[in-house]
Amino acid sequence: MTGFLNTFSTAIAKRRAFARTRDELRALPLDVKLDLDISGIEDKVAHLAVYGR
């Protein structure tokens, strides 16, 4: 049971980290997103940053 709770807690923490990262990337000014070449793919970048895939 402990393994399940650890896995579940990790999944929740990663989901929160993804949401925070995504929101921060979306909040960047357009010129910054264009410079970083992430305009329109903020969700994908956040997913790669948190989950690594």
NORSULUR-V91548 format. One record per helix or strand. SS is the DSSP state (a for helix, b for strand). FROM is the first residue (numbers start at 1). LEN is the number of residues. If there is no record, write none. Layout:
# NORSULUR-V91548
ss-><SS/SS>
from-><FROM/FROM>
len-><LEN/LEN>
This chain:
# NORSULUR-V91548
ss-><a/a/a>
from-><2/30/42>
len-><26/7/10>
